[in-house]
Amino acid sequence: MRIELEKRPDVSKLFGVVSPLLALVLTLIFGAIMFAMLGKDPVEALDAFFVEPLLEVWSLHELAIKAAPLILIAVGLAVCYRSNNWNIGAEGQFTIGAITGSYLPIVFYDWHSPLVLPLMLIAGALGGALFAAVPALLKAHFNTNEILTSLMLVYIAQLFLDWLIRGAWRDPKGFNFPVSRDFAPEAVLPAIWEESGRAHWAFTFAIVAAIGVWFMLRYTLKGFEIVVLGQSERAGRFAGFSSKKMIWFSFLFSGALAGLAGICEVSGSIGHLQPAISPGYGFSAIIVAFLGRLNPLGIIASGLVLALTYLGGEAAQLSIGVSDKVTRVFQGLLLFFVLSCDTLIYYKIRIIWSRVRGGAA
């Protein structure tokens, strides 16, 4: 017996729309089973995970804070993936963006000017783009697998951040703790509604980026180029499009958004550099991108869902006493079911039975 996947002649548009919802329902079902195996009441656990974080105004602000980097990064990744370029290293680009954007408030901490914050945001986006240029260069000119190169660069970025914070950028007044100086008020991303919570302008940047990219993909020649080259590089060449230029564009664009997310997170949520600035936003954004069907508007909704798993995981630790690893399990289940449902939309499973023939040699 062997199992084969056979491509369907016709793809159901209905199931294409319903697929993410089905994946979410399956995740909740298997999550409930997991909580039961842990000896927790599934209803109470799911309530703590997905309902309690939505009942208070301050927690909605926290939801926006966690959704902002996920949406920003995922929108950039959607451009990459739709053009058939597989950037898996957004976590590293996020980290480098945080480092380059933090150069001004750490090195020139005595400079107080309204220009500090805009320059930080620009430096963060440029840092992420330049770091993403490394796998773009290797793929465009040496045909190197971008999945491996972009992923390995994540560890270089994280170790570089750790080296800086424990060395040259360590706060001399920080009692030897591995943190940088606190950012000056001019270098802090302001809150949107300071009276009700601490959600900052990164969430607005994320929404604007999603709408802008949606418009680009739907109504511009560049968006048409992305779609055509993603579906068929050969057809793109006949249309006069360059696959090498698209590699550069998609990587630089996604790296810039990841770098912008990094400096926004450091400036708006943390207020200084430290060895751990991300719970894995760069990797979780891959789930966000696919759950949103690589559609920037869908990514807004899926980014809020994934942000809720982070927020709900923290709430569940306190209310029902589960490990923080439960959040990772939920995100892994969600990615598994999203990809599984997508596979079954495009392919059908065939079971082939083969008889064992016996006979004399």
PALUM-677819 format. One line per 3 residues: number of its first residue (from 1); their letters; for each residue x, y, z of C-alpha. Coordinates in pm, 1 decimal, m for minus. Layout:
<nodes>
NUM = a = X:Y:Z  ...
</nodes>
This chain:
<nodes>
1 = mri = 0.0:0.0:0.0  119.4:350.9:m76.5  m36.0:695.2:m41.4
4 = ele = m12.5:952.8:m319.0  m130.7:1310.4:m360.1  m309.2:1373.3:m688.2
7 = krp = m367.2:1730.9:m804.7  m735.4:1822.1:m828.5  m851.6:1937.4:m1173.2
10 = dvs = m1072.6:2206.6:m1016.8  m1007.1:2396.0:m693.1  m1308.1:2490.3:m481.7
13 = klf = m1323.7:2866.3:m419.9  m1558.7:2808.0:m127.0  m1313.8:2581.1:53.0
16 = gvv = m1036.8:2829.9:m25.2  m1225.6:3086.1:183.2  m1341.4:2843.3:453.8
19 = spl = m1001.4:2673.1:493.0  m852.5:2915.6:752.1  m1170.4:2899.1:960.4
22 = lal = m1165.0:2518.8:947.4  m799.5:2522.4:1055.9  m888.5:2747.6:1347.9
25 = vlt = m1176.1:2521.0:1457.3  m953.1:2210.8:1439.0  m689.6:2392.4:1643.8
28 = lif = m946.7:2469.8:1913.4  m1068.3:2108.3:1918.4  m720.4:1961.0:1951.0
31 = gai = m628.9:2235.6:2199.1  m921.5:2129.0:2416.0  m800.7:1767.7:2397.3
34 = mfa = m452.9:1883.0:2500.1  m588.3:2070.9:2802.9  m791.9:1763.4:2904.7
37 = mlg = m475.5:1550.3:2886.4  m302.7:1807.6:3110.1  m580.3:1764.2:3366.9
40 = kdp = m739.6:2104.5:3301.6  m1103.7:2181.5:3226.8  m1102.9:2242.1:2847.0
43 = vea = m1385.1:2498.2:2857.9  m1221.7:2695.3:3137.4  m882.5:2675.9:2965.9
46 = lda = m1010.1:2794.3:2628.5  m1203.5:3071.8:2799.8  m884.0:3186.0:2973.3
49 = ffv = m692.9:3161.5:2646.5  m930.0:3327.8:2400.4  m1205.2:3514.4:2589.0
52 = epl = m1063.5:3670.9:2907.4  m798.9:3878.1:2723.2  m1079.4:4054.1:2530.6
55 = lev = m1283.4:4168.7:2829.2  m1073.9:4464.9:2947.9  m973.8:4782.2:2763.8
58 = wsl = m611.2:4759.7:2877.5  m584.6:4404.4:2744.8  m713.8:4519.7:2404.8
61 = hel = m423.8:4765.5:2402.2  m186.0:4479.0:2478.0  m345.6:4283.0:2193.5
64 = aik = m269.8:4571.1:1955.1  90.6:4588.0:2080.7  147.8:4219.6:2009.1
67 = aap = m39.9:4226.0:1677.9  156.9:4519.8:1534.9  489.6:4339.8:1469.9
70 = lil = 310.6:4025.7:1352.1  109.8:4218.2:1091.3  404.1:4432.4:975.9
73 = iav = 631.0:4132.1:927.6  361.6:3910.7:774.2  265.7:4173.1:515.3
76 = gla = 626.4:4180.0:393.7  645.2:3801.5:394.8  325.3:3782.6:188.7
79 = vcy = 498.7:3979.7:m87.5  793.3:3739.6:m70.1  587.1:3424.0:m72.0
82 = rsn = 350.1:3537.7:m347.4  656.1:3604.3:m564.0  788.8:3253.4:m481.4
85 = nwn = 1077.2:3378.7:m266.2  1094.7:3210.1:72.3  1223.1:3448.0:336.7
88 = iga = 1231.6:3249.8:663.1  1469.6:3490.1:838.6  1234.5:3773.3:933.9
91 = egq = 1326.1:3718.8:1299.8  1686.0:3813.8:1219.4  1578.3:4115.8:1014.1
94 = fti = 1354.4:4220.5:1304.5  1655.5:4201.0:1538.4  1891.3:4392.7:1309.5
97 = gai = 1626.8:4661.2:1258.4  1603.1:4700.3:1634.1  1983.7:4733.6:1657.0
100 = tgs = 2031.2:4985.5:1375.1  1732.1:5188.7:1486.6  1866.6:5202.5:1841.7
103 = ylp = 2204.7:5342.7:1738.3  2099.4:5707.6:1776.2  1937.4:5692.9:2122.8
106 = ivf = 2218.5:5476.1:2264.7  2533.0:5624.8:2109.8  2408.2:5986.0:2084.3
109 = ydw = 2199.0:5977.0:2401.3  2260.0:6347.8:2468.3  2097.7:6453.3:2140.5
112 = hsp = 1740.6:6563.4:2207.1  1554.0:6653.7:1890.3  1217.5:6584.9:1722.6
115 = lvl = 1422.0:6426.6:1441.1  1545.2:6142.3:1661.1  1237.1:5918.0:1633.1
118 = plm = 1185.7:5953.0:1253.9  1556.0:5883.0:1196.1  1533.1:5577.3:1422.4
121 = lia = 1240.5:5437.5:1221.7  1422.9:5495.9:893.1  1741.9:5337.4:1028.9
124 = gal = 1547.6:5035.3:1152.8  1383.6:4978.5:813.7  1717.3:5023.3:633.4
127 = gga = 1891.2:4780.8:870.1  1629.6:4511.5:814.1  1642.8:4562.7:437.0
130 = lfa = 2023.1:4542.1:423.8  2023.4:4224.7:632.3  1763.0:4072.4:398.9
133 = avp = 1987.3:4169.7:105.2  2232.1:3894.2:203.4  2005.4:3596.5:113.6
136 = all = 1875.4:3797.8:m184.7  2229.7:3837.9:m318.1  2310.6:3472.1:m260.9
139 = kah = 1994.3:3353.3:m438.0  2001.6:3600.1:m727.4  2368.1:3554.5:m818.8
142 = fnt = 2473.0:3216.8:m676.4  2140.7:3026.2:m683.0  2172.4:2953.6:m310.7
145 = nei = 1870.2:2819.5:m123.8  1720.2:3126.1:46.5  1539.9:2919.6:309.3
148 = lts = 1869.2:2799.7:457.7  2060.5:3127.4:427.8  1786.2:3349.2:569.1
151 = lml = 1723.8:3108.0:856.4  2091.0:3077.1:953.1  2127.3:3455.9:955.8
154 = vyi = 1870.2:3469.7:1237.4  2122.2:3320.3:1479.5  2393.3:3562.0:1366.2
157 = aql = 2161.6:3857.2:1433.7  2061.5:3729.4:1777.9  2420.2:3660.3:1881.8
160 = fld = 2528.4:4002.6:1752.4  2259.6:4167.7:1966.0  2370.1:3967.9:2269.8
163 = wli = 2735.4:4065.2:2210.3  2647.4:4434.6:2183.3  2431.4:4442.6:2495.6
166 = rga = 2688.6:4258.3:2704.1  2968.4:4474.2:2564.8  2987.3:4816.2:2402.7
169 = wrd = 2620.6:4912.3:2445.3  2574.9:4797.4:2804.0  2436.7:5070.0:3030.8
172 = pkg = 2724.9:5194.3:3249.9  2468.6:5274.4:3519.8  2282.0:4948.5:3483.9
175 = fnf = 2447.1:4759.3:3773.8  2613.6:4524.8:3523.3  2281.9:4393.9:3387.4
178 = pvs = 2284.2:4319.6:3011.3  2064.3:4612.3:2903.6  2131.0:4933.3:2715.6
181 = rdf = 2056.6:5285.3:2832.2  1689.1:5371.3:2856.5  1574.9:5569.0:2554.7
184 = ape = 1516.3:5940.8:2599.4  1151.5:6058.3:2573.1  1219.2:6187.4:2220.1
187 = avl = 1318.7:5833.5:2114.2  1007.5:5659.7:2247.7  721.4:5577.2:2010.6
190 = pai = 417.5:5751.9:2161.6  93.9:5583.1:2262.4  m215.2:5627.5:2045.2
193 = wee = m461.9:5665.5:2335.5  m244.9:5719.7:2638.8  m542.3:5769.2:2871.5
196 = sgr = m675.7:5416.0:2819.3  m364.8:5204.7:2752.3  m15.5:5184.5:2609.7
199 = ahw = m84.2:5071.8:2251.0  150.0:5277.2:2033.9  169.0:5393.2:1673.1
202 = aft = 324.1:5070.9:1546.5  m27.8:4928.0:1520.0  m125.1:5218.9:1294.5
205 = fai = 187.8:5160.3:1083.9  86.9:4794.0:1049.4  m267.0:4873.5:932.0
208 = vaa = m140.8:5134.9:685.5  122.1:4891.4:551.1  m139.1:4616.6:505.7
211 = igv = m378.5:4846.5:318.1  m95.9:4987.8:106.8  34.4:4645.8:5.6
214 = wfm = m319.2:4524.3:m66.6  m363.3:4820.7:m302.1  m24.1:4752.0:m464.0
217 = lry = m102.2:4384.3:m525.9  m449.2:4453.3:m660.2  m415.5:4768.5:m867.3
220 = tlk = m53.9:4826.7:m972.7  183.9:4682.9:m1229.8  427.1:4582.5:m953.9
223 = gfe = 153.4:4377.1:m790.9  77.5:4207.9:m1122.9  449.0:4135.3:m1163.4
226 = ivv = 463.9:3975.4:m817.8  167.5:3748.3:m893.0  284.2:3646.3:m1241.2
229 = lgq = 642.7:3564.1:m1137.8  513.2:3379.0:m833.5  287.0:3157.4:m1041.3
232 = ser = 518.1:3105.4:m1338.5  868.5:3243.5:m1375.2  868.1:3144.3:m1743.9
235 = agr = 547.8:3339.5:m1810.5  696.9:3633.0:m1625.3  1000.3:3631.7:m1852.4
238 = fag = 774.9:3638.2:m2159.9  598.9:3939.4:m2008.1  933.7:4117.0:m1970.7
241 = fss = 964.9:4077.5:m1593.4  1298.9:3998.4:m1428.1  1303.3:3723.9:m1165.0
244 = kkm = 1633.9:3855.6:m1025.4  1490.9:4202.8:m974.9  1190.0:4047.4:m805.0
247 = iwf = 1417.7:3855.1:m566.5  1581.0:4182.7:m467.1  1253.6:4371.0:m439.1
250 = sfl = 1071.3:4109.6:m230.9  1358.4:4051.7:11.2  1438.4:4421.2:57.9
253 = fsg = 1071.3:4506.0:103.1  1001.7:4230.4:355.9  1329.0:4302.2:537.5
256 = ala = 1241.9:4672.1:564.9  902.1:4597.1:720.4  1059.0:4345.3:961.2
259 = gla = 1325.9:4599.9:1058.7  1059.0:4867.0:1111.0  869.8:4623.2:1333.4
262 = gic = 1189.3:4563.4:1532.4  1262.1:4927.6:1611.9  893.4:4995.3:1683.3
265 = evs = 891.1:4709.1:1933.7  1204.3:4832.9:2109.1  1107.4:5200.4:2102.8
268 = gsi = 738.3:5161.3:2180.5  709.5:4855.9:2404.8  1047.0:4803.6:2577.0
271 = ghl = 1225.0:5140.0:2589.3  1577.6:4997.9:2566.0  1772.7:4716.0:2405.6
274 = qpa = 1811.1:4382.0:2583.1  1919.9:4032.2:2475.8  1560.0:3910.8:2427.9
277 = isp = 1339.5:4156.0:2240.0  1105.9:3912.6:2064.8  910.5:3602.3:2170.5
280 = gyg = 946.1:3479.8:1812.3  744.0:3733.1:1614.5  946.3:3668.9:1298.5
283 = fsa = 858.2:3297.9:1295.3  498.7:3343.5:1411.3  447.1:3593.0:1129.1
286 = iiv = 487.8:3301.8:885.2  174.9:3147.3:1039.2  1.4:3486.1:1020.3
289 = afl = 83.7:3519.3:650.6  m53.0:3176.2:557.5  m354.8:3198.8:788.2
292 = grl = m438.2:3526.4:612.4  m411.3:3349.9:273.0  m118.0:3580.4:182.5
295 = npl = m376.5:3858.2:152.3  m273.2:4176.9:339.0  m629.2:4243.4:459.3
298 = gii = m663.3:3883.0:577.9  m328.9:3922.9:754.9  m476.9:4195.4:976.5
301 = asg = m734.6:3947.6:1108.6  m490.1:3657.3:1139.4  m235.6:3884.3:1312.1
304 = lvl = m493.7:3966.1:1579.2  m567.6:3593.1:1621.9  m199.7:3504.0:1669.1
307 = alt = m153.9:3801.8:1903.7  m442.6:3662.8:2106.4  m253.8:3332.5:2148.3
310 = ylg = 40.3:3523.3:2300.7  m184.4:3726.0:2528.1  m401.1:3425.9:2615.4
313 = gea = m93.4:3216.7:2692.1  19.2:3472.8:2948.2  m331.0:3486.7:3100.8
316 = aql = m359.5:3106.2:3111.5  m29.0:3078.2:3298.2  m174.3:3289.7:3577.8
319 = sig = m534.5:3167.6:3584.7  m501.1:2790.5:3530.3  m127.8:2734.7:3585.9
322 = vsd = m13.9:2595.3:3250.2  330.7:2627.2:3095.4  418.9:2910.6:2857.9
325 = kvt = 503.5:2638.7:2603.7  129.3:2589.9:2551.4  131.6:2903.9:2334.5
328 = rvf = 389.1:2745.9:2104.8  183.1:2427.0:2084.2  m124.8:2626.5:1981.3
331 = qgl = 70.3:2813.7:1715.6  221.6:2489.1:1586.6  m120.5:2324.6:1569.6
334 = llf = m257.3:2622.9:1382.5  23.7:2616.6:1124.7  m14.6:2240.4:1081.7
337 = fvl = m388.9:2259.4:1017.7  m358.9:2562.9:788.7  m106.7:2383.0:568.3
340 = scd = m299.3:2054.3:586.8  m626.8:2215.9:483.7  m454.4:2401.4:200.7
343 = tli = m296.4:2077.8:79.4  m632.6:1901.5:69.7  m783.9:2191.2:m126.1
346 = yyk = m534.6:2147.1:m410.8  m472.4:1771.8:m385.6  m674.0:1459.5:m315.7
349 = iri = m536.3:1154.6:m136.8  m513.1:829.1:m331.6  m444.5:500.0:m159.3
352 = iws = m285.7:251.4:m399.1  m296.2:m114.6:m304.3  m28.3:m327.4:m461.9
355 = rvr = m41.8:m707.2:m458.5  261.7:m903.0:m354.1  333.3:m1149.1:m632.2
358 = gga = 503.2:m1470.2:m545.0  674.8:m1715.7:m777.4  985.8:m1908.1:m848.6
361 = a = 1288.2:m1708.2:m954.9
</nodes>
